[in-house]
């Protein structure tokens, strides 16, 4: 599976659990951290954790194991590292505060038709 397909699978898993404002940004041309960054918002700390759980479940099913997870015990931001893809799941307040889209504005937004 290509990295873009993996990013699409992550976005689809997030959409299936009703994540808000899902953004996929290709950062491979501006960073060595990863090829893509996926950013999404949950409506509560419980929803943020459920979104992370769903991403991990769907990617495990597809044969991809998360390398590292940060913030799962917190209430507002979970980072999932899939080596070539970084997944950030925020509550609304934290997403506005950290504004990763602004920090990575040199990346290329990726549009997906029929993400759900």
Backbone torsions as a table, in degrees:
resi	resn	phi	psi	omega
1	UNK	NA	132.3	176.9
2	UNK	-69.3	155.9	-180.0
3	UNK	-59.7	-38.6	178.8
4	UNK	-63.1	-35.6	177.7
5	UNK	-68.6	-36.1	176.1
6	UNK	-65.6	-41.7	176.8
7	UNK	-62.4	-39.8	178.0
8	UNK	-63.6	-41.2	178.1
9	UNK	-62.6	-40.6	177.0
10	UNK	-63.4	-48.1	-179.8
11	UNK	-60.9	-39.9	179.2
12	UNK	-66.1	-40.6	177.4
13	UNK	-62.6	-41.8	178.4
14	UNK	-65.1	-43.4	179.1
15	UNK	-63.3	-38.1	-179.8
16	UNK	-63.8	-24.3	178.1
17	UNK	-103.9	18.4	173.7
18	UNK	65.8	35.8	172.1
19	UNK	-64.2	151.1	179.8
20	UNK	-102.1	149.6	172.1
21	UNK	46.1	58.8	179.6
22	UNK	-75.1	125.1	179.1
23	UNK	-123.5	135.2	173.3
24	UNK	-118.7	126.4	-177.1
25	UNK	-125.2	126.6	175.0
26	UNK	-83.3	117.8	-176.4
27	UNK	-114.8	5.9	-175.1
28	UNK	-61.1	-26.8	179.7
29	UNK	-83.0	-13.5	-175.9
30	UNK	-120.8	-2.3	-177.5
31	UNK	-155.5	153.5	173.8
32	UNK	-97.7	0.5	-178.4
33	UNK	-63.7	-42.3	-175.4
34	UNK	-167.0	173.6	175.1
35	UNK	-88.1	-37.5	-176.5
36	UNK	-136.8	153.7	172.4
37	UNK	-125.9	131.6	176.4
38	UNK	-114.3	128.6	-177.9
39	UNK	-124.5	135.6	179.0
40	UNK	-148.8	163.6	-179.5
41	UNK	-121.6	137.2	172.1
42	UNK	-106.0	159.1	-174.7
43	UNK	-86.3	-12.1	-180.0
44	UNK	-160.4	170.7	177.9
45	UNK	-62.4	-35.7	177.3
46	UNK	-64.8	-41.8	179.3
47	UNK	-66.8	-41.1	178.0
48	UNK	-57.5	-46.0	179.2
49	UNK	-66.1	-39.8	178.5
50	UNK	-63.5	-37.8	177.7
51	UNK	-64.4	-44.6	178.4
52	UNK	-62.9	-41.9	178.5
53	UNK	-60.8	-41.4	-179.2
54	UNK	-66.7	-42.2	177.5
55	UNK	-60.7	-47.5	-179.7
56	UNK	-61.4	-42.5	179.7
57	UNK	-62.7	-50.0	-177.1
58	UNK	-65.2	-37.9	179.5
59	UNK	-74.9	-35.2	172.9
60	UNK	-58.5	-43.3	177.7
61	UNK	-58.0	-35.8	-178.8
62	UNK	-86.7	-0.1	176.5
63	UNK	94.9	15.0	179.6
64	UNK	-113.1	125.2	179.8
65	UNK	-103.3	135.1	178.2
66	UNK	-65.5	135.2	-179.6
67	UNK	-76.9	-39.6	-176.2
68	UNK	-160.0	144.5	175.4
69	UNK	-127.3	132.0	175.5
70	UNK	-120.0	144.3	171.1
71	UNK	86.2	4.6	-175.7
72	UNK	-61.7	-33.5	-180.0
73	UNK	-83.1	-8.2	177.8
74	UNK	-80.4	-174.3	-175.7
75	UNK	-113.5	-7.7	-167.1
76	UNK	-133.8	-16.1	-174.5
77	UNK	-155.2	125.1	175.1
78	UNK	-119.9	131.2	175.9
79	UNK	-111.4	127.8	177.4
80	UNK	-118.3	126.1	-176.9
81	UNK	-106.5	112.4	175.8
82	UNK	-107.0	32.6	179.7
83	UNK	65.5	-65.7	179.6
84	UNK	-89.8	-9.5	-178.8
85	UNK	-137.3	130.7	173.5
86	UNK	-105.8	130.4	-179.5
87	UNK	-113.7	123.2	178.1
88	UNK	-115.2	121.6	177.9
89	UNK	-120.0	118.8	-174.2
90	UNK	-116.3	160.2	158.6
91	UNK	-83.5	168.8	-172.4
92	UNK	-60.5	-45.7	-176.8
93	UNK	-62.7	-44.9	-179.8
94	UNK	-67.2	-36.6	179.3
95	UNK	-63.9	-42.4	178.2
96	UNK	-65.1	-40.0	-177.9
97	UNK	-65.1	-50.1	-176.1
98	UNK	-79.9	-28.4	173.1
99	UNK	44.0	57.1	-177.7
100	UNK	-61.3	-29.2	178.2
101	UNK	-59.9	-38.2	178.0
102	UNK	-69.1	-42.7	-179.6
103	UNK	-63.1	-31.9	-177.9
104	UNK	-109.5	31.0	-177.0
105	UNK	-66.1	-16.7	175.9
106	UNK	-78.6	-11.3	175.1
107	UNK	-74.5	171.4	-178.3
108	UNK	-105.6	115.3	176.5
109	UNK	-61.2	138.7	179.8
110	UNK	-109.6	125.3	178.7
111	UNK	-97.5	136.2	176.2
112	UNK	-119.7	127.9	173.9
113	UNK	-79.5	139.3	176.4
114	UNK	49.4	59.0	-176.2
115	UNK	-64.3	-27.1	-175.6
116	UNK	-79.6	NA	NA
